[in-house]
Amino acid sequence: MKSGFKASGHTGYAEEGEDIVCAAVSAITQTAMMGLKHYAPNTLAHWEEGDDPVVEVIVPTPGKETQLILETMLLGLEDIASGVPQFVRI
């Protein structure tokens, strides 16, 4: 059973380079990706930058550590979304 996540687009909270919501979401998802790659070296990660950025991470064989990382990432993203629901969709 695979696990993972996909994040795409900009939040639109502020202009690019000034968007603290987008920066927070990026920091959380990138940290999760690094943790997943550390604890599950077979993790697949793909990202694209530009007008429509996207990061997609797939863990082919998730374990306890990887599930904890994903759940922690979700907690952080839900917290951000609760403060600015019009800019972050989960």
C-alpha positions as CSV (number, residue, x, y, z in Angstrom):
1,M,0.0,0.0,0.0
2,K,1.5,3.3,-1.1
3,S,1.4,6.6,0.8
4,G,2.3,10.1,-0.1
5,F,1.0,13.6,-1.0
6,K,0.7,16.1,-3.8
7,A,0.8,19.9,-3.4
8,S,0.3,22.3,-6.2
9,G,-0.2,25.9,-7.1
10,H,0.3,29.2,-5.3
11,T,-1.9,30.2,-2.3
12,G,-2.6,33.7,-3.7
13,Y,-2.3,35.2,-0.2
14,A,0.2,37.8,-1.4
15,E,2.5,38.5,-4.4
16,E,5.2,35.9,-5.2
17,G,8.1,36.5,-2.9
18,E,6.0,38.1,-0.2
19,D,3.5,35.2,0.3
20,I,4.1,34.0,3.9
21,V,1.3,31.4,3.6
22,C,2.9,29.9,0.5
23,A,6.3,29.9,2.2
24,A,4.8,28.1,5.3
25,V,3.1,25.4,3.1
26,S,6.4,25.0,1.1
27,A,8.5,24.6,4.3
28,I,6.2,22.0,5.7
29,T,5.9,19.9,2.6
30,Q,9.6,20.2,1.8
31,T,10.5,19.1,5.3
32,A,8.1,16.2,5.1
33,M,9.7,15.2,1.8
34,M,13.2,15.3,3.3
35,G,12.1,13.2,6.3
36,L,10.3,10.7,4.1
37,K,13.4,10.3,1.9
38,H,15.5,9.8,5.0
39,Y,13.4,7.2,6.7
40,A,12.2,5.5,3.4
41,P,15.0,5.8,0.9
42,N,12.8,4.3,-1.8
43,T,10.6,7.4,-1.6
44,L,9.9,8.9,-5.0
45,A,9.8,12.7,-5.2
46,H,9.0,15.0,-8.2
47,W,8.7,18.8,-8.2
48,E,8.3,21.5,-10.7
49,E,8.7,25.2,-10.1
50,G,7.2,28.1,-12.1
51,D,3.8,29.5,-12.6
52,D,2.1,26.3,-11.4
53,P,4.5,24.7,-9.0
54,V,3.9,21.1,-7.9
55,V,5.5,18.6,-5.6
56,E,4.5,15.0,-5.5
57,V,5.9,12.4,-3.1
58,I,5.1,8.7,-3.1
59,V,6.3,6.2,-0.5
60,P,6.0,2.7,-2.0
61,T,6.4,0.9,1.2
62,P,5.4,3.1,4.1
63,G,6.4,2.3,7.7
64,K,5.5,3.7,11.1
65,E,8.0,6.6,10.7
66,T,6.7,7.6,7.3
67,Q,3.1,7.6,8.5
68,L,4.1,9.8,11.5
69,I,5.8,12.2,9.2
70,L,2.7,12.4,6.9
71,E,0.4,12.8,9.9
72,T,2.6,15.6,11.3
73,M,2.7,17.3,8.0
74,L,-1.1,17.2,7.8
75,L,-1.4,18.7,11.3
76,G,0.7,21.6,10.2
77,L,-1.1,22.2,7.0
78,E,-4.5,21.9,8.7
79,D,-3.4,24.5,11.2
80,I,-2.4,26.9,8.4
81,A,-5.7,26.2,6.6
82,S,-7.7,26.9,9.7
83,G,-6.3,30.5,9.8
84,V,-6.7,31.3,6.1
85,P,-9.1,28.7,4.7
86,Q,-9.7,30.8,1.5
87,F,-6.0,30.4,0.6
88,V,-5.2,26.8,1.6
89,R,-7.2,23.8,0.5
90,I,-6.5,20.3,1.8
